[in-house]
Amino acid sequence: MKTTTANTTIIDGYVQLLENLSPSNKLDLIAKLTASIKIDLTNRKTSFKKAFGAFESTKSAEEIIDEIRNSRHTKPIIC
């Protein structure tokens, strides 16, 4: 079963469940789903932006450079 077919089947099932709700309850549900989508979109944008940005450290640039250089290990080349 393809994903789109499965999603359509799930959605059709929800529609059948919701048919008996009053118009007022349906509107409340729409409002809550809309709010949920807005939150999801905001979180997605925020999490994307968090992936980028300045490196934060209390160490000075020289300390960081020294730390990187001292952590390097070289292997001798055997011919």
N, CA, C and O atoms as a GROMACS GRO file, in nm:
protein
  316
    1MET      N    1   0.085  -0.117   0.000
    1MET     CA    2   0.000   0.000   0.000
    1MET      C    3   0.089   0.123   0.000
    1MET      O    4   0.180   0.134   0.082
    2LYS      N    5   0.064   0.216  -0.092
    2LYS     CA    6   0.143   0.338  -0.100
    2LYS      C    7   0.110   0.430   0.017
    2LYS      O    8   0.003   0.421   0.078
    3THR      N    9   0.204   0.518   0.046
    3THR     CA   10   0.185   0.611   0.158
    3THR      C   11   0.065   0.700   0.135
    3THR      O   12  -0.013   0.724   0.227
    4THR      N   13   0.049   0.750   0.012
    4THR     CA   14  -0.064   0.840  -0.015
    4THR      C   15  -0.197   0.767   0.001
    4THR      O   16  -0.294   0.826   0.047
    5THR      N   17  -0.201   0.641  -0.037
    5THR     CA   18  -0.323   0.562  -0.021
    5THR      C   19  -0.352   0.539   0.127
    5THR      O   20  -0.467   0.549   0.170
    6ALA      N   21  -0.250   0.510   0.203
    6ALA     CA   22  -0.267   0.488   0.346
    6ALA      C   23  -0.314   0.616   0.414
    6ALA      O   24  -0.404   0.613   0.499
    7ASN      N   25  -0.254   0.730   0.378
    7ASN     CA   26  -0.294   0.857   0.436
    7ASN      C   27  -0.438   0.890   0.400
    7ASN      O   28  -0.514   0.938   0.485
    8THR      N   29  -0.478   0.864   0.276
    8THR     CA   30  -0.616   0.890   0.234
    8THR      C   31  -0.712   0.803   0.312
    8THR      O   32  -0.819   0.849   0.352
    9THR      N   33  -0.676   0.679   0.334
    9THR     CA   34  -0.761   0.588   0.411
    9THR      C   35  -0.775   0.636   0.556
    9THR      O   36  -0.885   0.632   0.612
   10ILE      N   37  -0.667   0.681   0.613
   10ILE     CA   38  -0.672   0.732   0.751
   10ILE      C   39  -0.759   0.857   0.758
   10ILE      O   40  -0.842   0.870   0.848
   11ILE      N   41  -0.741   0.946   0.664
   11ILE     CA   42  -0.820   1.069   0.661
   11ILE      C   43  -0.968   1.038   0.643
   11ILE      O   44  -1.052   1.098   0.710
   12ASP      N   45  -0.999   0.946   0.553
   12ASP     CA   46  -1.139   0.906   0.533
   12ASP      C   47  -1.199   0.849   0.661
   12ASP      O   48  -1.316   0.873   0.691
   13GLY      N   49  -1.121   0.774   0.735
   13GLY     CA   50  -1.168   0.720   0.862
   13GLY      C   51  -1.200   0.830   0.963
   13GLY      O   52  -1.301   0.823   1.033
   14TYR      N   53  -1.113   0.931   0.969
   14TYR     CA   54  -1.139   1.044   1.058
   14TYR      C   55  -1.265   1.120   1.016
   14TYR      O   56  -1.344   1.161   1.100
   15VAL      N   57  -1.281   1.139   0.887
   15VAL     CA   58  -1.400   1.212   0.838
   15VAL      C   59  -1.527   1.138   0.879
   15VAL      O   60  -1.624   1.201   0.920
   16GLN      N   61  -1.526   1.007   0.868
   16GLN     CA   62  -1.644   0.929   0.909
   16GLN      C   63  -1.671   0.944   1.058
   16GLN      O   64  -1.786   0.953   1.100
   17LEU      N   65  -1.565   0.947   1.139
   17LEU     CA   66  -1.582   0.966   1.283
   17LEU      C   67  -1.639   1.104   1.316
   17LEU      O   68  -1.716   1.120   1.410
   18LEU      N   69  -1.599   1.203   1.238
   18LEU     CA   70  -1.637   1.340   1.268
   18LEU      C   71  -1.771   1.382   1.209
   18LEU      O   72  -1.821   1.490   1.241
   19GLU      N   73  -1.830   1.299   1.125
   19GLU     CA   74  -1.957   1.333   1.062
   19GLU      C   75  -2.067   1.362   1.164
   19GLU      O   76  -2.153   1.446   1.138
   20ASN      N   77  -2.065   1.297   1.277
   20ASN     CA   78  -2.171   1.312   1.376
   20ASN      C   79  -2.151   1.432   1.470
   20ASN      O   80  -2.237   1.460   1.553
   21LEU      N   81  -2.039   1.500   1.458
   21LEU     CA   82  -2.016   1.617   1.543
   21LEU      C   83  -2.104   1.734   1.499
   21LEU      O   84  -2.141   1.746   1.382
   22SER      N   85  -2.134   1.818   1.593
   22SER     CA   86  -2.212   1.938   1.561
   22SER      C   87  -2.123   2.037   1.485
   22SER      O   88  -2.001   2.029   1.495
   23PRO      N   89  -2.183   2.128   1.410
   23PRO     CA   90  -2.102   2.228   1.339
   23PRO      C   91  -2.011   2.307   1.434
   23PRO      O   92  -1.898   2.340   1.398
   24SER      N   93  -2.060   2.337   1.553
   24SER     CA   94  -1.980   2.410   1.651
   24SER      C   95  -1.856   2.330   1.692
   24SER      O   96  -1.746   2.384   1.700
   25ASN      N   97  -1.874   2.201   1.716
   25ASN     CA   98  -1.761   2.116   1.753
   25ASN      C   99  -1.663   2.102   1.638
   25ASN      O  100  -1.541   2.098   1.659
   26LYS      N  101  -1.715   2.095   1.516
   26LYS     CA  102  -1.627   2.086   1.399
   26LYS      C  103  -1.542   2.212   1.385
   26LYS      O  104  -1.424   2.205   1.353
   27LEU      N  105  -1.604   2.328   1.409
   27LEU     CA  106  -1.530   2.454   1.400
   27LEU      C  107  -1.423   2.461   1.510
   27LEU      O  108  -1.313   2.509   1.485
   28ASP      N  109  -1.455   2.414   1.628
   28ASP     CA  110  -1.356   2.410   1.736
   28ASP      C  111  -1.239   2.319   1.698
   28ASP      O  112  -1.122   2.352   1.722
   29LEU      N  113  -1.271   2.206   1.639
   29LEU     CA  114  -1.167   2.113   1.596
   29LEU      C  115  -1.079   2.176   1.489
   29LEU      O  116  -0.957   2.161   1.492
   30ILE      N  117  -1.140   2.246   1.395
   30ILE     CA  118  -1.063   2.314   1.290
   30ILE      C  119  -0.969   2.417   1.352
   30ILE      O  120  -0.853   2.426   1.313
   31ALA      N  121  -1.019   2.493   1.449
   31ALA     CA  122  -0.937   2.595   1.514
   31ALA      C  123  -0.818   2.531   1.586
   31ALA      O  124  -0.706   2.582   1.578
   32LYS      N  125  -0.842   2.421   1.655
   32LYS     CA  126  -0.734   2.353   1.727
   32LYS      C  127  -0.632   2.292   1.632
   32LYS      O  128  -0.512   2.296   1.659
   33LEU      N  129  -0.678   2.235   1.521
   33LEU     CA  130  -0.586   2.179   1.423
   33LEU      C  131  -0.502   2.290   1.359
   33LEU      O  132  -0.382   2.273   1.336
   34THR      N  133  -0.566   2.403   1.331
   34THR     CA  134  -0.493   2.516   1.274
   34THR      C  135  -0.386   2.566   1.369
   34THR      O  136  -0.273   2.592   1.328
   35ALA      N  137  -0.420   2.579   1.496
   35ALA     CA  138  -0.322   2.622   1.596
   35ALA      C  139  -0.207   2.522   1.606
   35ALA      O  140  -0.091   2.561   1.619
   36SER      N  141  -0.239   2.394   1.598
   36SER     CA  142  -0.138   2.290   1.605
   36SER      C  143  -0.041   2.300   1.487
   36SER      O  144   0.080   2.283   1.503
   37ILE      N  145  -0.094   2.327   1.370
   37ILE     CA  146  -0.010   2.340   1.250
   37ILE      C  147   0.081   2.461   1.263
   37ILE      O  148   0.199   2.454   1.229
   38LYS      N  149   0.027   2.572   1.313
   38LYS     CA  150   0.109   2.692   1.330
   38LYS      C  151   0.223   2.667   1.427
   38LYS      O  152   0.335   2.712   1.404
   39ILE      N  153   0.196   2.595   1.535
   39ILE     CA  154   0.300   2.562   1.631
   39ILE      C  155   0.406   2.473   1.567
   39ILE      O  156   0.526   2.494   1.588
   40ASP      N  157   0.362   2.374   1.488
   40ASP     CA  158   0.456   2.285   1.420
   40ASP      C  159   0.546   2.364   1.325
   40ASP      O  160   0.667   2.341   1.321
   41LEU      N  161   0.486   2.456   1.249
   41LEU     CA  162   0.565   2.535   1.154
   41LEU      C  163   0.663   2.626   1.227
   41LEU      O  164   0.777   2.643   1.182
   42THR      N  165   0.621   2.684   1.336
   42THR     CA  166   0.710   2.770   1.416
   42THR      C  167   0.826   2.690   1.472
   42THR      O  168   0.941   2.733   1.466
   43ASN      N  169   0.795   2.572   1.526
   43ASN     CA  170   0.901   2.486   1.582
   43ASN      C  171   0.998   2.444   1.474
   43ASN      O  172   1.119   2.437   1.497
   44ARG      N  173   0.947   2.415   1.355
   44ARG     CA  174   1.033   2.372   1.246
   44ARG      C  175   1.129   2.483   1.206
   44ARG      O  176   1.248   2.459   1.186
   45LYS      N  177   1.076   2.605   1.195
   45LYS     CA  178   1.162   2.719   1.159
   45LYS      C  179   1.264   2.745   1.269
   45LYS      O  180   1.381   2.772   1.240
   46THR      N  181   1.222   2.739   1.392
   46THR     CA  182   1.311   2.764   1.506
   46THR      C  183   1.422   2.659   1.512
   46THR      O  184   1.538   2.693   1.531
   47SER      N  185   1.386   2.532   1.495
   47SER     CA  186   1.487   2.427   1.503
   47SER      C  187   1.585   2.438   1.387
   47SER      O  188   1.703   2.406   1.403
   48PHE      N  189   1.539   2.484   1.270
   48PHE     CA  190   1.629   2.503   1.156
   48PHE      C  191   1.726   2.616   1.187
   48PHE      O  192   1.846   2.603   1.160
   49LYS      N  193   1.675   2.725   1.242
   49LYS     CA  194   1.761   2.838   1.273
   49LYS      C  195   1.861   2.805   1.384
   49LYS      O  196   1.972   2.858   1.385
   50LYS      N  197   1.822   2.717   1.476
   50LYS     CA  198   1.912   2.679   1.584
   50LYS      C  199   2.031   2.599   1.534
   50LYS      O  200   2.133   2.590   1.602
   51ALA      N  201   2.018   2.540   1.414
   51ALA     CA  202   2.127   2.460   1.359
   51ALA      C  203   2.243   2.548   1.312
   51ALA      O  204   2.352   2.498   1.287
   52PHE      N  205   2.220   2.677   1.301
   52PHE     CA  206   2.322   2.769   1.254
   52PHE      C  207   2.345   2.876   1.360
   52PHE      O  208   2.264   2.894   1.451
   53GLY      N  209   2.454   2.945   1.348
   53GLY     CA  210   2.477   3.055   1.440
   53GLY      C  211   2.620   3.060   1.488
   53GLY      O  212   2.705   2.983   1.443
   54ALA      N  213   2.643   3.149   1.576
   54ALA     CA  214   2.778   3.170   1.627
   54ALA      C  215   2.816   3.062   1.726
   54ALA      O  216   2.732   3.008   1.798
   55PHE      N  217   2.944   3.031   1.726
   55PHE     CA  218   2.999   2.937   1.822
   55PHE      C  219   3.014   3.010   1.955
   55PHE      O  220   3.071   3.119   1.960
   56GLU      N  221   2.963   2.951   2.060
   56GLU     CA  222   2.970   3.015   2.190
   56GLU      C  223   3.067   2.939   2.280
   56GLU      O  224   3.059   2.817   2.295
   57SER      N  225   3.158   3.015   2.339
   57SER     CA  226   3.254   2.956   2.431
   57SER      C  227   3.308   3.065   2.523
   57SER      O  228   3.315   3.182   2.485
   58THR      N  229   3.345   3.025   2.642
   58THR     CA  230   3.406   3.120   2.735
   58THR      C  231   3.557   3.128   2.715
   58THR      O  232   3.624   3.214   2.772
   59LYS      N  233   3.610   3.036   2.634
   59LYS     CA  234   3.754   3.034   2.608
   59LYS      C  235   3.790   3.140   2.505
   59LYS      O  236   3.708   3.179   2.422
   60SER      N  237   3.914   3.187   2.513
   60SER     CA  238   3.962   3.283   2.414
   60SER      C  239   3.994   3.209   2.284
   60SER      O  240   4.006   3.086   2.282
   61ALA      N  241   4.007   3.285   2.178
   61ALA     CA  242   4.039   3.226   2.048
   61ALA      C  243   4.171   3.151   2.054
   61ALA      O  244   4.185   3.043   1.996
   62GLU      N  245   4.269   3.209   2.124
   62GLU     CA  246   4.401   3.145   2.134
   62GLU      C  247   4.391   3.012   2.209
   62GLU      O  248   4.458   2.915   2.172
   63GLU      N  249   4.309   3.006   2.314
   63GLU     CA  250   4.291   2.881   2.389
   63GLU      C  251   4.227   2.774   2.302
   63GLU      O  252   4.266   2.657   2.307
   64ILE      N  253   4.130   2.813   2.224
   64ILE     CA  254   4.062   2.717   2.135
   64ILE      C  255   4.160   2.666   2.029
   64ILE      O  256   4.163   2.547   2.000
   65ILE      N  257   4.238   2.758   1.972
   65ILE     CA  258   4.336   2.718   1.870
   65ILE      C  259   4.439   2.622   1.929
   65ILE      O  260   4.471   2.520   1.868
   66ASP      N  261   4.489   2.655   2.047
   66ASP     CA  262   4.586   2.566   2.113
   66ASP      C  263   4.526   2.429   2.141
   66ASP      O  264   4.591   2.326   2.123
   67GLU      N  265   4.401   2.428   2.186
   67GLU     CA  266   4.333   2.302   2.215
   67GLU      C  267   4.320   2.216   2.090
   67GLU      O  268   4.340   2.095   2.094
   68ILE      N  269   4.286   2.279   1.979
   68ILE     CA  270   4.272   2.205   1.853
   68ILE      C  271   4.407   2.152   1.808
   68ILE      O  272   4.419   2.035   1.770
   69ARG      N  273   4.508   2.235   1.813
   69ARG     CA  274   4.642   2.193   1.769
   69ARG      C  275   4.697   2.080   1.858
   69ARG      O  276   4.760   1.987   1.808
   70ASN      N  277   4.672   2.089   1.988
   70ASN     CA  278   4.722   1.986   2.079
   70ASN      C  279   4.646   1.855   2.068
   70ASN      O  280   4.696   1.750   2.109
   71SER      N  281   4.528   1.860   2.014
   71SER     CA  282   4.449   1.737   2.003
   71SER      C  283   4.482   1.659   1.876
   71SER      O  284   4.437   1.546   1.858
   72ARG      N  285   4.559   1.719   1.789
   72ARG     CA  286   4.595   1.652   1.664
   72ARG      C  287   4.699   1.543   1.689
   72ARG      O  288   4.793   1.560   1.767
   73HIS      N  289   4.678   1.433   1.623
   73HIS     CA  290   4.774   1.323   1.631
   73HIS      C  291   4.813   1.284   1.490
   73HIS      O  292   4.727   1.264   1.404
   74THR      N  293   4.941   1.274   1.466
   74THR     CA  294   4.988   1.234   1.334
   74THR      C  295   5.052   1.097   1.343
   74THR      O  296   5.116   1.062   1.442
   75LYS      N  297   5.033   1.022   1.239
   75LYS     CA  298   5.094   0.890   1.231
   75LYS      C  299   5.216   0.898   1.140
   75LYS      O  300   5.211   0.960   1.034
   76PRO      N  301   5.322   0.835   1.181
   76PRO     CA  302   5.440   0.835   1.092
   76PRO      C  303   5.411   0.750   0.966
   76PRO      O  304   5.348   0.645   0.973
   77ILE      N  305   5.459   0.798   0.856
   77ILE     CA  306   5.440   0.724   0.731
   77ILE      C  307   5.552   0.622   0.718
   77ILE      O  308   5.670   0.658   0.720
   78ILE      N  309   5.516   0.495   0.705
   78ILE     CA  310   5.614   0.389   0.691
   78ILE      C  311   5.616   0.346   0.546
   78ILE      O  312   5.514   0.304   0.491
   79CYS      N  313   5.733   0.358   0.484
   79CYS     CA  314   5.744   0.322   0.344
   79CYS      C  315   5.802   0.186   0.324
   79CYS      O  316   5.817   0.141   0.210
   0.00000   0.00000   0.00000
